[in-house]
Amino acid sequence: MLKKPGAIIFDLDGVLTDTSEYHYQAWKHLADDEGIPFTHEENDEHLRGVSRRESLMYIIRGRQYSEDQIQEMMDRKNRYYHDLISHMSPNDLLPGGRALLQEIRDAGIKVAIGSGSKNCRMVLDLLQITDLLDGIADGNSVVNGKPAPDLFVYAAGLVNIPVAVCLGVEDADAGIEAIKSAGMQALAIGPQERFHRADKILPTLANKHLQDLLD
């Protein structure tokens, strides 16, 4: 059983909403533009929880591009992704998600986001949950992304809660590494075999209550 935290810091993609399909479609569009084969399986296996640049480096592996071309491709992928997520609504929040965030706050626990996405605030606004958050750490907040602990440490600082009494929630093993390296308890969301250092694993957060997270 996890001890009651002073703050719960949630990753966004794959935890509170599932934008992974939109990311895949945007990367697939870019790969098709460039004539590079890219599959759903590769996306799920290699791109979960990693930065935009790392994702692109995986897709183009070995092919030669200038830094200017790499920047243009990252921008192009982001435009494709923006077009896809601009139609998101509160219906894209996981079932019971708003009630869960409200229950956590009612229990006197701070709620923060620790997402590597630079589009995080846009998605939170479209999901209409920004009002339930005490702090937002996103891809613009720190230099070193996951699995470095910086994002979760920064999020803990935003809500003034020591890392030792924070709980981080992630769907990627790189995110769990970041949480543990930050000195926090780690709750993993997804299949058991994906994770190595999680303190607890749940298949999904859908329709879960605070007690389900801690028991």
Contacts in CASP RR format, 6 or more apart in sequence:
PFRMAT RR
TARGET T0000
AUTHOR 0000-0000-0000
METHOD contacts of the structure
MODEL  1
MLKKPGAIIFDLDGVLTDTSEYHYQAWKHLADDEGIPFTHEENDEHLRGV
SRRESLMYIIRGRQYSEDQIQEMMDRKNRYYHDLISHMSPNDLLPGGRAL
LQEIRDAGIKVAIGSGSKNCRMVLDLLQITDLLDGIADGNSVVNGKPAPD
LFVYAAGLVNIPVAVCLGVEDADAGIEAIKSAGMQALAIGPQERFHRADK
ILPTLANKHLQDLLD
1 214 0 8 1.000
1 215 0 8 1.000
2 167 0 8 1.000
2 185 0 8 1.000
2 187 0 8 1.000
2 199 0 8 1.000
2 200 0 8 1.000
2 213 0 8 1.000
2 214 0 8 1.000
3 165 0 8 1.000
3 185 0 8 1.000
3 214 0 8 1.000
4 107 0 8 1.000
4 109 0 8 1.000
4 214 0 8 1.000
5 109 0 8 1.000
5 161 0 8 1.000
5 165 0 8 1.000
5 166 0 8 1.000
5 167 0 8 1.000
5 185 0 8 1.000
6 108 0 8 1.000
6 109 0 8 1.000
6 110 0 8 1.000
6 161 0 8 1.000
6 165 0 8 1.000
6 166 0 8 1.000
6 167 0 8 1.000
7 109 0 8 1.000
7 110 0 8 1.000
7 111 0 8 1.000
7 112 0 8 1.000
7 134 0 8 1.000
7 155 0 8 1.000
7 156 0 8 1.000
7 159 0 8 1.000
7 161 0 8 1.000
7 165 0 8 1.000
7 166 0 8 1.000
7 167 0 8 1.000
8 104 0 8 1.000
8 109 0 8 1.000
8 110 0 8 1.000
8 111 0 8 1.000
8 112 0 8 1.000
8 166 0 8 1.000
8 167 0 8 1.000
8 168 0 8 1.000
8 169 0 8 1.000
8 213 0 8 1.000
9 112 0 8 1.000
9 113 0 8 1.000
9 114 0 8 1.000
9 137 0 8 1.000
9 152 0 8 1.000
9 155 0 8 1.000
9 156 0 8 1.000
9 166 0 8 1.000
9 167 0 8 1.000
9 168 0 8 1.000
9 169 0 8 1.000
9 179 0 8 1.000
9 184 0 8 1.000
10 16 0 8 1.000
10 111 0 8 1.000
10 112 0 8 1.000
10 113 0 8 1.000
10 114 0 8 1.000
10 168 0 8 1.000
10 169 0 8 1.000
11 113 0 8 1.000
11 114 0 8 1.000
11 115 0 8 1.000
11 116 0 8 1.000
11 168 0 8 1.000
11 169 0 8 1.000
11 170 0 8 1.000
11 171 0 8 1.000
11 172 0 8 1.000
11 175 0 8 1.000
12 19 0 8 1.000
12 113 0 8 1.000
12 114 0 8 1.000
12 115 0 8 1.000
12 117 0 8 1.000
12 120 0 8 1.000
12 123 0 8 1.000
12 124 0 8 1.000
13 19 0 8 1.000
13 20 0 8 1.000
13 23 0 8 1.000
13 49 0 8 1.000
13 115 0 8 1.000
13 117 0 8 1.000
13 171 0 8 1.000
14 20 0 8 1.000
14 171 0 8 1.000
14 189 0 8 1.000
15 94 0 8 1.000
15 169 0 8 1.000
15 170 0 8 1.000
15 171 0 8 1.000
15 189 0 8 1.000
15 205 0 8 1.000
16 93 0 8 1.000
16 94 0 8 1.000
16 97 0 8 1.000
16 127 0 8 1.000
16 129 0 8 1.000
16 205 0 8 1.000
17 88 0 8 1.000
17 92 0 8 1.000
17 93 0 8 1.000
17 94 0 8 1.000
17 123 0 8 1.000
17 127 0 8 1.000
18 92 0 8 1.000
18 94 0 8 1.000
19 85 0 8 1.000
19 88 0 8 1.000
19 92 0 8 1.000
19 117 0 8 1.000
19 123 0 8 1.000
20 43 0 8 1.000
20 44 0 8 1.000
20 48 0 8 1.000
22 81 0 8 1.000
22 84 0 8 1.000
22 85 0 8 1.000
23 43 0 8 1.000
23 47 0 8 1.000
23 81 0 8 1.000
24 40 0 8 1.000
24 43 0 8 1.000
24 47 0 8 1.000
25 80 0 8 1.000
25 84 0 8 1.000
26 77 0 8 1.000
26 78 0 8 1.000
26 80 0 8 1.000
26 81 0 8 1.000
26 84 0 8 1.000
27 38 0 8 1.000
27 43 0 8 1.000
27 47 0 8 1.000
27 55 0 8 1.000
27 59 0 8 1.000
27 77 0 8 1.000
28 38 0 8 1.000
28 43 0 8 1.000
29 77 0 8 1.000
29 80 0 8 1.000
30 59 0 8 1.000
30 73 0 8 1.000
30 76 0 8 1.000
30 77 0 8 1.000
30 80 0 8 1.000
31 37 0 8 1.000
31 38 0 8 1.000
31 59 0 8 1.000
32 38 0 8 1.000
33 76 0 8 1.000
34 60 0 8 1.000
34 73 0 8 1.000
36 59 0 8 1.000
36 60 0 8 1.000
36 63 0 8 1.000
38 59 0 8 1.000
42 58 0 8 1.000
46 55 0 8 1.000
46 58 0 8 1.000
47 55 0 8 1.000
47 58 0 8 1.000
48 171 0 8 1.000
48 172 0 8 1.000
48 174 0 8 1.000
49 116 0 8 1.000
49 146 0 8 1.000
49 171 0 8 1.000
49 172 0 8 1.000
49 174 0 8 1.000
49 175 0 8 1.000
50 58 0 8 1.000
50 146 0 8 1.000
50 172 0 8 1.000
50 174 0 8 1.000
51 116 0 8 1.000
51 145 0 8 1.000
52 74 0 8 1.000
52 77 0 8 1.000
52 78 0 8 1.000
52 118 0 8 1.000
53 70 0 8 1.000
53 74 0 8 1.000
56 70 0 8 1.000
56 73 0 8 1.000
56 74 0 8 1.000
56 77 0 8 1.000
60 70 0 8 1.000
60 73 0 8 1.000
65 73 0 8 1.000
78 118 0 8 1.000
78 119 0 8 1.000
81 119 0 8 1.000
82 119 0 8 1.000
82 122 0 8 1.000
85 119 0 8 1.000
85 122 0 8 1.000
85 123 0 8 1.000
85 126 0 8 1.000
86 126 0 8 1.000
88 123 0 8 1.000
88 126 0 8 1.000
88 127 0 8 1.000
89 126 0 8 1.000
89 127 0 8 1.000
89 128 0 8 1.000
90 98 0 8 1.000
90 126 0 8 1.000
90 127 0 8 1.000
90 128 0 8 1.000
90 129 0 8 1.000
92 126 0 8 1.000
92 127 0 8 1.000
93 127 0 8 1.000
93 128 0 8 1.000
93 129 0 8 1.000
94 204 0 8 1.000
94 205 0 8 1.000
94 206 0 8 1.000
95 206 0 8 1.000
95 207 0 8 1.000
96 206 0 8 1.000
96 207 0 8 1.000
96 208 0 8 1.000
97 129 0 8 1.000
97 205 0 8 1.000
97 206 0 8 1.000
98 129 0 8 1.000
98 132 0 8 1.000
100 205 0 8 1.000
100 208 0 8 1.000
100 209 0 8 1.000
100 210 0 8 1.000
101 111 0 8 1.000
101 129 0 8 1.000
101 132 0 8 1.000
101 133 0 8 1.000
102 132 0 8 1.000
103 209 0 8 1.000
103 210 0 8 1.000
104 111 0 8 1.000
104 210 0 8 1.000
105 111 0 8 1.000
105 132 0 8 1.000
105 134 0 8 1.000
107 210 0 8 1.000
109 210 0 8 1.000
110 134 0 8 1.000
110 135 0 8 1.000
110 159 0 8 1.000
110 161 0 8 1.000
111 132 0 8 1.000
111 133 0 8 1.000
111 134 0 8 1.000
111 135 0 8 1.000
112 133 0 8 1.000
112 134 0 8 1.000
112 135 0 8 1.000
112 136 0 8 1.000
112 137 0 8 1.000
112 155 0 8 1.000
112 156 0 8 1.000
112 158 0 8 1.000
112 159 0 8 1.000
113 120 0 8 1.000
113 124 0 8 1.000
113 133 0 8 1.000
113 135 0 8 1.000
113 136 0 8 1.000
113 137 0 8 1.000
113 138 0 8 1.000
113 155 0 8 1.000
114 120 0 8 1.000
114 136 0 8 1.000
114 137 0 8 1.000
114 138 0 8 1.000
114 151 0 8 1.000
114 152 0 8 1.000
114 155 0 8 1.000
115 136 0 8 1.000
115 137 0 8 1.000
115 138 0 8 1.000
115 139 0 8 1.000
115 151 0 8 1.000
116 138 0 8 1.000
116 139 0 8 1.000
116 145 0 8 1.000
116 146 0 8 1.000
116 151 0 8 1.000
117 123 0 8 1.000
117 138 0 8 1.000
117 139 0 8 1.000
118 138 0 8 1.000
118 139 0 8 1.000
118 140 0 8 1.000
120 136 0 8 1.000
120 138 0 8 1.000
120 139 0 8 1.000
121 130 0 8 1.000
121 136 0 8 1.000
121 138 0 8 1.000
124 130 0 8 1.000
124 133 0 8 1.000
124 136 0 8 1.000
130 136 0 8 1.000
134 158 0 8 1.000
134 159 0 8 1.000
135 155 0 8 1.000
135 158 0 8 1.000
135 159 0 8 1.000
136 155 0 8 1.000
136 158 0 8 1.000
137 151 0 8 1.000
137 152 0 8 1.000
137 154 0 8 1.000
137 155 0 8 1.000
137 158 0 8 1.000
139 145 0 8 1.000
139 151 0 8 1.000
141 151 0 8 1.000
141 154 0 8 1.000
141 155 0 8 1.000
142 148 0 8 1.000
142 150 0 8 1.000
142 151 0 8 1.000
142 154 0 8 1.000
143 150 0 8 1.000
144 150 0 8 1.000
145 151 0 8 1.000
145 178 0 8 1.000
146 172 0 8 1.000
146 174 0 8 1.000
146 175 0 8 1.000
146 177 0 8 1.000
146 178 0 8 1.000
147 174 0 8 1.000
147 175 0 8 1.000
147 177 0 8 1.000
147 178 0 8 1.000
147 181 0 8 1.000
148 178 0 8 1.000
148 181 0 8 1.000
149 178 0 8 1.000
149 179 0 8 1.000
149 181 0 8 1.000
149 182 0 8 1.000
149 183 0 8 1.000
150 178 0 8 1.000
151 178 0 8 1.000
152 163 0 8 1.000
152 166 0 8 1.000
152 168 0 8 1.000
152 178 0 8 1.000
152 179 0 8 1.000
152 182 0 8 1.000
152 184 0 8 1.000
153 163 0 8 1.000
153 182 0 8 1.000
155 166 0 8 1.000
156 162 0 8 1.000
156 163 0 8 1.000
156 166 0 8 1.000
156 182 0 8 1.000
156 184 0 8 1.000
163 182 0 8 1.000
163 183 0 8 1.000
163 184 0 8 1.000
164 183 0 8 1.000
164 184 0 8 1.000
166 182 0 8 1.000
166 184 0 8 1.000
166 185 0 8 1.000
167 184 0 8 1.000
167 185 0 8 1.000
167 186 0 8 1.000
167 187 0 8 1.000
167 213 0 8 1.000
168 179 0 8 1.000
168 184 0 8 1.000
168 185 0 8 1.000
168 186 0 8 1.000
168 187 0 8 1.000
169 187 0 8 1.000
169 188 0 8 1.000
169 189 0 8 1.000
169 205 0 8 1.000
169 213 0 8 1.000
170 176 0 8 1.000
170 178 0 8 1.000
170 179 0 8 1.000
170 186 0 8 1.000
170 187 0 8 1.000
170 188 0 8 1.000
170 189 0 8 1.000
171 188 0 8 1.000
171 189 0 8 1.000
171 190 0 8 1.000
172 194 0 8 1.000
173 188 0 8 1.000
173 194 0 8 1.000
173 195 0 8 1.000
173 196 0 8 1.000
176 186 0 8 1.000
176 188 0 8 1.000
176 195 0 8 1.000
176 196 0 8 1.000
176 197 0 8 1.000
176 198 0 8 1.000
177 196 0 8 1.000
177 197 0 8 1.000
179 185 0 8 1.000
179 186 0 8 1.000
180 186 0 8 1.000
180 197 0 8 1.000
185 199 0 8 1.000
185 200 0 8 1.000
186 197 0 8 1.000
186 198 0 8 1.000
186 199 0 8 1.000
186 200 0 8 1.000
187 198 0 8 1.000
187 199 0 8 1.000
187 200 0 8 1.000
187 201 0 8 1.000
187 202 0 8 1.000
187 213 0 8 1.000
188 194 0 8 1.000
188 195 0 8 1.000
188 198 0 8 1.000
188 200 0 8 1.000
188 201 0 8 1.000
188 202 0 8 1.000
189 201 0 8 1.000
189 202 0 8 1.000
189 203 0 8 1.000
189 204 0 8 1.000
189 205 0 8 1.000
190 201 0 8 1.000
190 202 0 8 1.000
190 203 0 8 1.000
190 204 0 8 1.000
191 203 0 8 1.000
192 201 0 8 1.000
195 201 0 8 1.000
200 213 0 8 1.000
202 208 0 8 1.000
202 212 0 8 1.000
202 213 0 8 1.000
205 213 0 8 1.000
END
